[in-house]
Amino acid sequence: MAAEVHTQGLRLLLECLAGLDSVPSSCWIGLATNDSLAENATLGDVTEVTGTGYARQQVASGGTGWPTSQGAGTNDWEVKTRQVTFTNSGTGNWATARTAFICTAQTGTQGKLIASFPLSQARTLGPGDSLKVTITLQLAG
């Protein structure tokens, strides 16, 4: 499933193309307890998962972190982040994750929310549990 690109993500893309902003050297994937995030959501609207060992996972910009490909038999293009893994290293459960998101900040709410998507099912990671996440962004041709 492709992610919902948020207003801040669309603006960042266009400003990078126009030379008004630079491509961030890295982005970060995180988990949120929100059921979904509105198109105009910002990082301030994200209720992030909490628990021992939880942290946003870094994805470097460029072809290694964001390889592009064309949809078979279509004019659509997509970028898919490399897969990241979240692992609960504590002794208690993490807050329940319902949404994954990608942003320009390692922590906090000062960065830009690029995109998000609801997980196929809510996940509460117990001690030792892991969740693998890949985010796909598509442009229809």
C-alpha positions in Angstrom: 0.0 0.0 0.0 1.3 3.4 -0.9 1.6 6.1 1.8 -0.5 9.3 2.0 1.8 12.2 1.1 1.1 15.1 3.4 1.0 18.8 2.6 4.5 19.4 4.1 5.9 16.5 2.1 4.4 17.8 -1.2 5.8 21.3 -0.5 9.3 19.9 0.4 9.3 17.9 -2.9 8.4 21.0 -5.0 10.8 23.3 -3.1 13.6 20.8 -3.7 12.8 20.7 -7.4 12.6 24.5 -7.6 15.9 24.9 -5.7 14.2 26.7 -2.8 15.1 23.9 -0.4 17.7 21.2 -0.3 17.1 17.4 -0.2 17.5 16.3 3.4 20.5 14.0 3.8 18.3 11.6 5.8 14.7 11.0 6.8 13.3 9.1 9.7 10.6 6.5 9.9 8.5 6.3 13.1 5.4 4.6 14.5 2.3 6.4 15.8 -0.7 5.4 17.8 -2.9 7.6 15.6 -5.5 5.6 13.5 -4.6 7.9 10.6 -3.2 11.4 9.9 -5.0 14.1 7.9 -3.5 15.4 4.7 -2.5 18.7 6.4 -1.1 17.0 9.5 2.3 18.0 10.9 4.6 16.3 13.3 2.7 18.1 16.1 -0.3 16.0 15.2 1.6 12.7 15.6 1.1 10.7 18.8 4.3 8.7 18.7 4.7 5.2 20.1 6.5 5.0 23.4 8.5 2.2 25.1 12.0 1.1 25.9 14.2 0.9 22.8 11.7 2.8 20.6 13.3 5.4 18.3 12.7 6.6 14.8 14.8 4.7 12.2 17.1 6.6 9.8 16.8 6.3 6.0 19.5 8.0 4.0 18.5 10.0 1.0 19.6 8.8 -2.4 19.3 5.7 -4.4 20.4 3.4 -1.6 17.8 4.6 0.9 15.1 5.5 -1.7 15.4 3.4 -4.9 13.0 4.4 -7.7 11.2 2.1 -10.0 8.4 2.2 -12.7 5.2 0.3 -12.1 5.0 -2.6 -14.6 3.0 -1.6 -17.6 2.2 1.9 -16.3 3.5 5.4 -16.3 3.5 5.4 -12.5 6.8 5.8 -10.6 7.5 5.0 -7.0 10.2 5.2 -4.4 10.4 2.6 -1.7 12.4 3.2 1.5 14.8 0.5 2.6 13.2 -1.7 5.3 13.7 -0.7 8.9 13.1 -2.8 12.0 11.6 -1.6 15.3 12.4 -3.9 18.2 11.1 -3.7 21.7 14.2 -4.1 23.9 12.4 -3.5 27.2 10.5 -5.6 29.7 7.0 -4.1 29.0 4.8 -3.5 26.0 5.1 -0.5 23.7 2.1 1.7 23.1 0.0 0.2 20.2 1.2 1.3 16.8 -1.5 1.9 14.2 0.4 4.2 11.7 3.9 4.4 10.2 5.2 7.8 9.1 8.3 9.4 7.5 9.6 12.8 8.4 12.7 15.0 8.3 13.4 15.0 12.1 15.2 12.4 14.2 13.1 13.4 17.2 10.5 16.0 18.2 8.1 18.0 16.1 10.3 20.6 14.4 10.8 18.6 11.2 8.4 18.1 8.3 5.9 15.2 8.1 6.4 13.8 4.6 4.0 10.8 4.5 2.2 8.2 6.5 0.1 5.1 6.1 -2.0 3.0 8.4 -0.5 -0.4 9.3 -2.4 -3.5 8.1 -3.3 -4.2 11.7 -2.6 -2.5 15.0 0.6 -3.8 16.6 1.5 -3.8 20.3 5.1 -4.9 20.5 5.9 -6.9 23.6 9.4 -7.6 24.9 11.6 -8.9 22.1 9.0 -8.4 19.4 9.9 -6.7 16.1 8.1 -4.9 13.4 9.6 -4.3 9.9 8.4 -1.3 7.9 9.0 -0.1 4.4 7.3 3.1 3.1 6.3 3.4 -0.6 5.5 6.8 -2.2 3.9 6.8 -5.7 3.5 9.4 -8.4 0.8 8.5 -11.0 1.7 9.3 -14.6 
